[in-house]
Structure formats: C-alpha cells, structure tokens
C-alpha cells in the first residue's frame, strides 16, 4: 500500500519547510527510522525520518522546494506499485492529514438521507480558512484575524464559540438586526500594548525527586490575551517602520512642582498626582500643537487620519498581559482629574473589568518603566497610532549648568515613531515641545 | 374553547362556513352517505342535504374539474380527496386550471376552491398512499398550500381557506384526525394564511416543522431541553405563502437551523426553506442547515422499515446537536 510522507511540523512556529537535500534515491528500500532527506525549517535544518518500511517510490518535491506542513514530500510503498491515485488525491488538495475525519463530515450524513451524497469537504490545502458565515462576519466586525485562529468545529471550522473565546469569553450578541459597528475592534485595542515591558513572573520551580537538567520546562497554553498581544505587536513591529528618538529632560521643576501639589493635596485630603500624570498631561497638551503626531496610518483606506481629539492611553501591566486604558480628552483635563482617572482605570484593568470603550480609541500611548529603574527603552507602537512614548526613570545626575557641575534630576523619553506617518523632524519637534512643558510645568496651566 | 379532535375541528370549520354562505358545498368520494372516509364530514349530509354534500364517483380528474368549473361560476366548492396521493390523477386540473386561470385571464376569473384531504404518510399504507405532496403543489404559483399541525389551527386556517378567493391546497394528516386539542368556538375564527407560529421559545437552535413534523420538532425540543438546550420551534402552518421572515428572525437569534419535513428530500419544501435562509441570513449561520426528511425512496410497507423511513425525533435531536457543535 502506498504510504504518503508529508512535511512534518518540526517546530511550533514552522509553517513550511524547504527540502534541502535528498539522502535516498528513488527505488531504494528504506526502513522505519531511516533519514531520507534534510529539511530546513524556520529554525534549523533537520533530518526527515520515515516511519514505515518500504521502497521510496517517488520523490514528489525537488531539492530547494518549499512546501507547507502536511504537503506531500514523497511516497513509500511496495516496489512497482502504482501511486498515481495517491498523487492525484494530494494534487486535488482533497487529502488532509486526517482523511477519515474529512470523509465523516458532510451536511447530509446521519440525518436520514443516506441515499443522498454528503457534501464534499472543502479542500484542506491550508490556504483557505474554514469558518462559518457567522464567524466570518463577527471576525470582520471585531477585527479578528481568522487565519490566526483555531476552529473547534468539524475539520477545524471556526465557529461562533471560537470567536467568543477569542474575544475573551464574552458572549457575542446574537443580533436580530444588522448591527452598526459600534464596537470598533476591541480585540485590537485590548492587545495594543507597548513593548515588552512587564517582567514576567517566573513559573514556580517545582523540584522533583529526579530533577534533571534536561527536563522540559513547564508549558502553558497561550492565553487569548497573550495571543492577541503577540499578534498585534508583531503586526505593528513588522508593518510599521519604527524609528526612535530619545531626549533627556530636566525634571527639577517637575519634581518640585509635584512635591508642592502633593503637599497641598495631602493637607486637603485630595488625590495625589504622579509623574506619570504630569507626563500624560504634557503629552496631551503637546499633541495639541503637533497634530501630525496625533495621527494614524490607514493603509487599507489609503489615508492618514489626523485625529481631532486627543486620547492618551497609558499602558498598564496586569497578570495576563498588558492593556492600555485611555484618558479621553486628556488635554482638557486637570492633573488631579487625570491622576484619579488613571488610577481608577488601572484598578479596573487589574480586575479585568475594563469596558471596551475604556481601552479603545486612543490616539497616543505612553509606557512607563521608570518605577522599575529602567533608564530608557523603546516601545512598540500601539497600532494604528503613529507614536508611543517610552518613559524612563527619573534619576539623579551630575549636570553641568553654567560651567558648574551640579546635582540635577533627569529623565529619558524615547518616542517610537511610525515613519509612514511621522518623519524625524516632526517627531523631534513634538519632543521639543513636550520637554518644554515638562521642564516648566507651569506652562501646562496655560 | 372546546376540546375537539382534528377531524371535528375541520368539520366545524366547514359547517360554520356552509351555514354562513350557501354558495359553499362539499364534494368527494364517500363524503356524504358514508359520512366521510375518515368521518370528517360526519353528519353534514343530514344537515345540508345532497345538493351541498355530494358523493362523487372515483374520478378525481372529473370532480376536481367540476369543482373548478363551479368556482369559476360563482360557487365556493370544497373538494375532498380521499388521500392527496389520488390527486395526481387530477393534477392537470389543479395545475393547469385552478392555479393558472386567474393569471391567464388577466384577473377576469377567480377560482375560490379548497382541495383538502389527508396528506403524507400514515403508518403502513405503502408507497402509493404515502406521498407528501406539499412541494409538488407549492411549486406552482397560483396555489396556496396550507398544512396545519393541530385542531385549532386546522379550524382557523380552513375557514380562511374557504373564504380565500384563490385555490387552496389544504393538507391534513390521517394520523392526526383523532388527535385532540382546544379549538376556538368563535364563528369568525380566522387564522391568516401566511403567518407562522412560534410554538416554543429558545435561543440555541431553530427547529422548523409543519403538520405532523411539528410534533416531531416539539419532541426533539423536549429531548434537547433535558440536555439544557433550549430550542426554538417554528410551525410554518402555511407552506405557500411561506412566512420566511419569522423563520429568519429566529435564525438570526439562534444562528442554526434544523428542518423536519416528511417529504422526500429532493427539491422539497425543506430544500426551498434552506435556500431562502442561506440567501437571506447567510451571515447569521454558524453551521450548515440540516434537514430531517423521509428517506429518498418510495415509502416501504414493513413497519420497521417505515419507522426507519420517516423522520424521527432522534435524528432531529442528533442533527441539532451537530449544528450546535456539541458532539
């Protein structure tokens, strides 16, 4: 019996493999465990082993050919055996890795219409997404990428419940009328978090009696949030050409101003403000004079959108990942208002109670790792925004002022810019304005 | 309300209408002297006399044509077929005359006639007595096709059919003639032709079943309810016009649909419903529409084969779970 040899999945991220070299000739006998070829994956060049005894009847692909996982590479069988049927099946794309499952599906089967032919399963060539019409529609409404999802229906069909799962378990409402796209891509916003910020909690070490250095580490299923973060950030990093502008800001006056404000707040029992609140406010006000930074590159529409409103998102690390609650119209809000709102939203984020409208629709994002003592870092843009600001720690530094070395407070800000929207000079002018506000916080009152 | 058998509800509809309007008369094989092959017209000869309750010879083509002629001339006949299987003998009259005359005469003539009788399978009656004819007649514009599932609907819909100015194909079920239910005693109790009934509310899956299949649908829903699954059951009541809007509204809520239909599957009412649903609610479907029909063969005689042949609640239950991706 002819036995197909298919491209195996050799690593988690492998999508296709390149056949580097054949090690066995057609007509040669092979035994289970023999290496017949070398395959290059995204990670390494690996040996392709066969699992059956037989004769290598046919090399289906040539050296240097790249084929997706599951594609036919070679056919084993008895000497002289006719393999044309098998080849035809594969070339028709009808064969999947589990042909029996494919044959079992079909609308008419098992419903008392045995004499009617079952619907043919869709060709499983991997290039087509199998999803119910409803799932497709919901995915489009919520900005989900079906090609990155696994379906739980027959033959991997993506169905409504998979969409619900991807949305974080929310019940997708079953609308009776055509729904207006009110909720614009909440998944994207949720995932839209700045760069690798949070220090991951190491998995608890569990010693075993036979602890072995080579033991595989603990593996956990990727959470939907993590998946979304991975997808969105990869998309941002790989499609938006990032460049980075770093500026050093004199924070002496900001530190003093904050101390005074908080001294008063303490006396009156009102909300204290953080440096982050000051920076949020300063960004918002600076964005007002630099609309080119408060923008989005919308390739699909062939447009750059300059946002009228200024909604500054603040990246918050939570146990499951990152989320970016939005301070709406931050330019029109007072410092204590911004402070109170940020803390309220951050708490809601940690409790996983944020509503879509609270984490979507931002036009600019800040990410602060200063509290971890990070001096400076770069963040990945929160799409579809044009820029993200990475905030470093405020540090004591010896500064030369008027020819004298004095002690001063400095902070590094690094802005990542999407070069499709923002050019170097544009970004630099924005940072200059931002620095002006931070170095003289009184200006924020104007 | 009064408890009545299905046959009594049909009789009440005819009697009330014949009392109201003396242009209405009933004819068919054994409707008069024998009081009806299934006793639907019991007592009507005695009440209305031989001019209005008329026995005919075994000549479907003849008396169907006679009825159409009477209707063209201002009377309102009710023509009973002993079974709809026998209507095939008269199919030329039904299709080429009853269905088309109003259209072909530019509206100058109308054919206010009701053809009624038992439709579909009824136990061991073998192939020639078991045909479900709804899709045959529904395919011809000009005919209305009605198929009630319970005594109350039978009365309300038959009265509407008798008052309708167009020919109505009224499909009953031999099996259901003895089934009882509460029936309105209202003299003007009219259920509009073309309005489906939502028989059971649910949001998990929509099950559509007309006539006898409605009861299979309800049984299926009960089985699902034991699993904690709430199915919505829709009884279309009329096949044509078909109240597709009510079905669609339900499917937009449940995203999945199973249709139960005693017809043979090919080019059947369930095919038509399936088409219309996908055409108008494609984006709301989370699974292929499934249908549970009679097998695609002539009906068998043997009891066990007949049970296998007919759509069952178990099949429908399995289908519902399948479209919900439960199994």
Interface residues (C-beta under 8 A of the other chain):
Chain A: X107 X108 X110 X111 X112 X113 X114 X115 X116 X119 X132 X133 X134 X135 X136 X137 X152 X153 X154 X159 X160 X161 X174 X175 X176
Chain B: X203 X249 X252 X253 X254 X255 X265 X266 X282 X283 X284 X285 X286 X287 X288 X289 X290 X291 X292 X293 X294 X295 X296 X297 X311 X312 X315 X318 X319 X322 X325
